[in-house]
Amino acid sequence: MDRTQPVLPVTFAATEKRTHDYIRHATTNLFAALNVTTGEVLGECRPNRNAKNFLTFLKKAVKPHARKDIHVVLDNLSTHTTPEVKAWLSNNPHVHFHFTPSAPHG
C-alpha cells in the first residue's frame, strides 16, 4: 500500500509511524453472504463500496429468504449507515445488522 505521507523513521524513543490513509492500487471490494444452514456463499466483486452497490447486493442476498429473520454482520464503515440503507432497513424489519467491534483508539 502506498501511504499518502512517507513513513516516519524509527527513533530511540518511538516506533515507526504511518499515516492512517493510503492509496489503493487495483483493488476490489468483495460483497459476500453466507447461508449458515446450507453453506452456500453468494459473492460479488465491485470496483467501489458505496450505498448503491451495497443495497443492490443486499437485496439479492435477502430475496430468496423473504419473511425469515436475516442477520448481517458488517464492518464499521459508513456505507451501511447512509440514509438509503437506513430507509431500506426500516422497510425490512426481518433484516438485522450487527457491526464488528471497533479497534480501541489509544
C-alpha positions in Angstrom: 0.0 0.0 0.0 1.2 3.5 -0.8 0.7 5.8 2.2 -0.2 9.4 1.4 2.8 10.5 3.6 6.2 8.9 3.9 6.8 6.5 6.8 8.5 8.3 9.6 11.7 6.6 10.7 12.2 4.7 14.0 13.8 6.7 16.7 15.2 5.8 20.1 12.0 6.8 21.9 9.4 5.9 19.3 8.4 3.2 16.9 7.9 3.7 13.1 4.9 5.9 12.4 2.5 5.6 9.4 -0.5 7.6 8.3 -3.9 6.0 8.5 -4.8 6.7 4.9 -3.4 5.0 1.8 -3.9 4.7 -1.9 -5.5 1.5 -3.1 -4.0 0.3 -6.4 -6.1 -2.2 -8.5 -8.1 -3.4 -5.5 -11.7 -4.5 -5.5 -14.4 -4.8 -2.9 -16.0 -8.1 -2.1 -19.6 -8.4 -1.0 -20.3 -11.8 0.3 -23.2 -13.6 2.1 -23.0 -17.0 3.8 -26.1 -19.1 4.3 -25.2 -20.8 7.6 -27.8 -23.6 7.2 -26.6 -24.7 3.7 -23.0 -23.4 3.5 -23.9 -21.6 0.2 -21.9 -18.4 -0.5 -23.1 -15.6 -2.6 -20.3 -13.2 -3.6 -19.7 -10.3 -5.9 -16.7 -8.0 -6.6 -17.3 -4.3 -7.2 -14.9 -1.5 -8.0 -16.2 0.5 -5.1 -18.2 0.1 -2.0 -21.0 2.6 -1.9 -24.6 2.5 -0.7 -25.9 1.8 -4.2 -23.7 -1.3 -4.7 -24.3 -2.5 -1.1 -28.0 -2.2 -1.4 -28.0 -4.0 -4.8 -26.1 -6.9 -3.3 -28.1 -6.9 0.0 -31.5 -7.1 -1.9 -30.1 -10.0 -4.0 -28.9 -11.9 -0.9 -32.1 -11.3 1.1 -34.7 -12.0 -1.7 -34.6 -15.9 -1.5 -35.3 -15.7 2.2 -38.4 -13.5 2.3 -40.0 -13.1 5.7 -37.3 -15.0 7.5 -35.0 -13.3 10.1 -31.7 -12.5 8.5 -28.7 -11.4 10.4 -26.0 -9.4 8.6 -22.5 -8.9 10.1 -20.8 -5.8 8.8 -17.7 -3.7 9.4 -18.0 -0.2 10.7 -17.6 1.8 7.5 -20.2 4.5 6.6 -21.6 2.6 3.6 -24.0 0.7 5.9 -25.3 3.8 7.6 -26.4 6.0 4.7 -29.9 7.4 4.6 -30.7 5.0 1.7 -29.6 1.9 3.6 -31.4 3.1 6.8 -34.6 3.6 4.8 -34.4 0.1 3.2 -33.6 -1.4 6.6 -36.6 0.2 8.2 -38.8 -1.3 5.5 -37.3 -4.7 6.0 -37.6 -5.4 9.8 -36.7 -9.0 9.4 -33.1 -8.0 8.4 -30.9 -7.2 11.4 -27.5 -5.5 11.1 -24.7 -6.4 13.6 -21.4 -4.5 13.5 -18.0 -5.8 14.3 -16.3 -4.2 17.2 -14.1 -1.1 16.5 -10.5 -1.3 17.5 -9.7 0.8 20.6 -8.0 4.1 19.9 -5.0 4.6 22.1 
